[in-house]
């Protein structure tokens, strides 16, 4: 029987060096200016400008902190950075605890992706001529897969806000479709309109929506969540404190008018609560 002589050949792979432009990343400058904080934990404060070609700003800085301090990071506000301009995608992605990013301008998609304890504040420049509370300031998929930390946005966000958020707290003036989709933890406060399909697949965390128009129930996907009035004192306290922080850090006019007329405004809030998550909490306290 004829047997062909088949010789096995070892595949040859050609590897080429790749230049991802990291040597020119804005984070190189941020790391240098934050060196004292990284080395000794001493507080630092500085400013910088950004443009939409600056992507994942803060991520390399967070890596340096994580290498030395692990997941615990640094104490809140150890590194405070004031930025101005229009920043590119994934701003403050995986931002470590201890870093506060205060941006006067606007941000692209994936803002705060994987947020890991950092604090992010987005607001328009003081001399802006538009009304921040009714205009889009940040892009889609904000806080995707966030773990912890806080975010305050004086403006409207795009679609899929806080999708897969598992522990971050956020306040925003309004959002697009599919808000809090597949959310598993954290607290989200929305002070204006939402898009459709809110809360689809939401299995954990809590959302508080200021429903002035009275139509939020038509926009919410109630397959896994229930809609409640805010009656629990702990919820009232948590919500009020988040609004105070939002006012202090972003200057939100919505937060100011709600706080100034708290008793009249509180009944207009709707709490979005996952049913199974609620049963778990009740079982722990019952």
DADA-V637490 format. One record per helix or strand. SS is the DSSP state (@ for helix, = for strand). FROM is the first residue (numbers start at 1). LEN is the number of residues. Records with the same first field share a line. If there is no record, write none. Layout:
# DADA-V637490
SS=FROM-LEN + FROM-LEN
This chain:
# DADA-V637490
@=22-3 + 26-8 + 35-6 + 59-14 + 132-3 + 216-4 + 233-18 + 253-8 + 262-5 + 275-11
==44-7 + 79-9 + 96-1 + 99-9 + 116-8 + 136-1 + 138-1 + 148-9 + 166-9 + 184-7 + 198-1 + 204-7 + 220-1 + 225-5 + 269-6
